[in-house]
Amino acid sequence: MVRTESTMLPLGTTAPDFSLIDTDGKTVSRTDFVGRRGLLVMFMCNHCPYVKHVADGVKKLGDDCLDQDVAVVGISSNDVANYPDDSPEKMKEEKAARGYAFPYLYDATQEVARAYRAACTPDFFLFDGEHRLVYRGQLDGSRPGNDQPVTGEDLRRAIDALLAGEPPLERQVPSLGCNIKWIEGSAPDYFNANGAG
């Protein structure tokens, strides 16, 4: 495990397209969410202790977002040859066990993670109704072992600002988690430049 921070993609970036398979076998695309008040894209996986630590909070946040007409997708981009706990079959089990109501998508080629400059799990990207980036960073300040409760306060504050028509939050703290498990020899340049490769 390599402790890795998110790359903090520039605010205003248009959400890169994706078209990936959900755990139920259906294809889900970014364009499916046009017309919603927002779109939250989360890079996550099954085995990462940072994701496990916030999983219940992510489930609650996902439910609340859907009630507010903010679309949510989880994406796993890990190399499943070396990390079989993150395989699509295990993702299906995880989604059922956690009760995630949002699509949990598998990025087999890792092209979507690259397009979003994702670096860690969990890594959160919140877009407005026009799919322009308004927040990227941590769920909250809770980490495994630091005894802070998982509240989702940072991301929830960003969602509240979005729904209220306010500008993006000035203070945005990078997410921290396990590095995305890149297929051997294929880690992107931005990941290596982050000192995380």
Secondary structure, DSSP 8 states (H G I E B T S, - for coil): --EEE-----TT-B----EEEETTS-EEEGGGGTTSSEEEEEE--SS-HHHHHHHHHHHHHHHHHHHTTEEEEEEE---TTT-GGGSHHHHHHHHHHHT--S-EEE-TTSHHHHHHT--EESEEEEEETT-BEEEEE-S-S--TTS------HHHHHHHHHHHTT----S-----EEEE----TT---HHHHHTT--
